[in-house]
């Protein structure tokens, strides 16, 4: 009597079945496909429809970077890991946005990107390319006239050390753009991401309320 074939041995499965593909044949085919994929050149893949044909490599050294800041095109060299805050302050000499916590927790570096508030210390400068950036300097009119909110901050003495002020003004400006007559609670919610270590919140509330009336004394830089 012949001994039963051990199902774990491959000798009984070497010959291909009458239909389909054997296990060994499938593994061989898969190995060839993987190897072929590994030798395809990037240039060949780039020509495939639907794929990016040209990939720009940034870094590791500085490279020219152009940003639209406060309506003007500005260019300077920056490394790919440079934050927007550093690029504004160190390379473009636009120092309104302040470095305080440097981790997006205090709001002192708040700027607008396409009209929306962002933390400049947590945004790479290269990611701001192609977007409109507005800092607190950009709220001033071409004639040097301060915005109503900026004038209200001066009139209500809504600042002490001044480190939080630019970011606070940006957040309050964004709030008034969405809600022209905010309540006290809505103002508190609007500046929830901004910290004033001097504790001038009461005066900030007054400044926003005054700006919402449109009855602010005109002031210039």
Number of C-alpha atoms within 10 A of each C-alpha: 3 4 5 6 10 9 9 8 9 12 10 11 13 12 11 13 10 7 6 9 11 15 13 14 13 11 12 11 10 12 10 11 11 10 10 10 9 9 8 10 9 9 10 9 12 14 12 10 8 7 9 10 13 9 7 5 7 12 11 9 10 14 13 9 17 17 24 17 21 18 11 12 10 14 14 15 15 21 18 18 15 16 19 26 26 22 25 21 15 12 16 15 10 17 19 21 27 22 21 15 12 16 13 19 15 21 33 31 34 31 29 22 18 13 13 14 20 20 23 30 27 15 17 18 23 19 12 20 14 11 14 18 24 22 25 24 15 18 19 17 12 8 8 11 15 21 21 24 24 27 21 27 24 15 16 16 14 23 20 13 10 15 21 24 26 24 29 29 27 29 26 24 23 18 19 19 11 10 13 15 16 16 13 14 9 13 20 16 12 18 22 13 17 24 19 20 13 12 12 15 16 11 17 26 20 18 25 28 20 19 23 18 11 12 10 18 12 12 15 12 9
